[in-house]
Amino acid sequence: MSTPATIPEVLHFQPDGTGAGLYTEIIDLKELGVLDVSRASNVEFNIEFQQWEVFDYTGHVIFTDPSREVCLRWEREHFNQTTPTHSTD
C-alpha cells in the first residue's frame, strides 16, 4: 500500500499584509503577529446517510465521503489550493 503524498502547508497573503490558511503548529503563526482565528470549515458525521460531510464557513456541504480521513485530506487539499474569498470583519 502506498503512502499518500504530503500536502504542503500554505498561507495566502493579501496586499494589505493579512494572511489566511489552515491552522498548523508546523509554523509558529504567533511569530507573524496577533492571530485572529476563525473556522473555515467543519467535518461532521451524517447519521442518516452514514458518511462524513465537510461544511464551509456558511454551513453548506462542500464534500462528502464515508471516510473521515478522506474528508480531512480533501479539506486540506482544497483550502491549501484555494485563495480565501471571505472576510472575518
N, C-alpha and C positions, 0 to 999 in steps of 0.2 A: 504494500500500500504506500502510495507516495504522500509526502508531506506537502500540505498546501503552501503556496508561495506566501512570503511575508508581505503584509500590506504596510506601506510606509506611513508614518505619522506626518500629517500635512497641516500646516497653519496657513490660512488665507489672510492677507493683509490688504486693507483698503487704503486709498490715497491719503486719508486723514490719519493713518497710523493705527487704527483699530484693527484687531485681528480676530479670527474665528477659526475653530477647528474642534474636533472631538477631544475631550479631555484625556490626557495621558500623564502618567507620572514619569514617563521616559524623559520628558522635557520639563524642567522646573519652571513652570509658567510664571511663578511669582517673581522670578528674576526679570521679567519683562515689565513689571509694574503691578498696579492694583487689578485684581481679577473681578470681572462681572460675569458670573457663570449662569447660563440658562440651558434648559434641556432642549436639544434639537429633535429628539425622537424618544420613543418608548417602545419596549418589546414586551408584549403580554400574550398569555396563552388564551385562546378562544376555546372554551369548553364545548360549545355547540358544534364547531367544525373540527375540533381536535387538531388544531395547528397553531403555530406561533404567528403573531402579526406584529409588523413594525408600523408604528404610527408616527407621522410627522408632528411638528410642533402645534399644528392646528387641529390635531386629532383625527386626521384622515389616514386610512390604511394605505401604505405605500409598498408593502411587500408581505408575502405570507409563505410559510413553509412548515412542514411537520417537524423539522429540526430547528431547535433554538440556536444551535451553533451555526447553522446555515444563515439564519436571520441576523445573528450578530456579525458574521463575516460580511454579509451583504450590506449591513448598516455601515460598517467601517469603510468598505469599498465605495459605497455611494457618497458618504459625506466627505471622504478624502479626495474625491474627484469632482465634487460639485461646489462651486463658489456659493457661499450662503447668500440668500436673497431676502432674508427678513432681518429686522432690527429689533433689539430688545428695549428700545427707547419708548 
